[in-house]
Each structure stands twice: as C-alpha cells, then as structure tokens.
Amino acid sequence: MKCSECNKRPATVHYTQIINGKKTDFHVCDVCATNKGYITHTEETYSLHDLLTGLFNFGSSKIDLQNDNLFTEIEELQCNKCHLTFNDFQRIGKFGCAHCYTTFKQRLDSIFRRVHSGNTKHFGKIPKRQGKHIYVKKEIEQYRKQLQQLIAEEKFEQAAIVRDEIKKLEAMEEGDHS
C-alpha cells in the first residue's frame, strides 16, 4: 500500500480517526507521518537487543555484591577460548563460543532465572495426542525405579504395592493401544 499523502513511499503508519461518528483511515509513510505530526521521533530508540542486554546488565559494575564487603573489586571474567569478556557478553548479548557457558556459569544462573521466570531446567513439551501415553510410560519408569529402591532396602510390602501399580498402568496402556 502506497502512502496516501505523497504516493511515493510504502505506507508504514496506519492511523484511524473518528470525529462525530465519522471514521477516517490514514495510510502514510514514515516521513509524511512525521511531517503531519502523527508520530514523533525521539533521539533514543530501543531495539529488542537493547531490551535483552538491559536484562543482563545487572552485574556490569566491578563490585562483588555476593561478598559481605561491598567494595571488593572482582576481576573481569574472560573466556580462555574466544577471549570474550563478561562485560562484552552483556553489551553484545551473545556468547563467542560454546566454552563461554562454562566460563561464565556462576553468573549465568541468576540471569537465566530472571529471564525464564525462575525456571533453570528445560523439560520440553509433549504433544497432546501422544502425551497421555508418554506420561504413563514416564510414570511406569518412575515406579520401576522406586520398586528397585524398595527391594534394595528390603521393604517388600511397599514394593508389592508399587509392583501392583506398575501392573495396573501397564494394563491400562495395553487397553489404550488395542
């Protein structure tokens, strides 16, 4: 769609105006939108990269906040394979190599916890169609581990209960496949 003002550039701003119940649509380019006052450009623009590096930027000072002495300076961490520093990682938002994960491991857990809402382990997703069968298989597997543990501890009465649960789940699984 071309700009309705200049008819030269593609329309990137779509603006709807409703006055006294009358709806008017405007489709203008960035230049015409700025000239007409539909949008204003500020000097500071933020990209997704800026947002993400802002999340990581909590440890950019050289003061060790983990230590009781707040004024102890910490040495700059640097990967010995690609020579990327932790400050460079915070600024760029990417690692230089796979070895960076082990080099910066101490500082990454808190970052991952913040970015992933407290989750530090990924378990994956299970498709809904196959999910029921997969959950049953995982449950059987857990019961078998528990059964082995109970047998090793010579808790045979509890082991018999777990064995019966395994048989019940296996029968249920057989019934679903038929």
Secondary structure, DSSP 8 states (H G I E B T S, - for coil): -B-TTTSSSB--EEEEEEETTEEEEEEE-HHHHHHHTS----S----HHHHHHHHHGGG-SSB-SSSSSTT-B----B-TTT--BHHHHHHH-S-SSTTHHHHTHHHHHHHHHHHTTT---------HHHHHHHHHHHHHHHHHHHHHHHHHTT-HHHHHHHHHHHHHHHHHHHHHH-
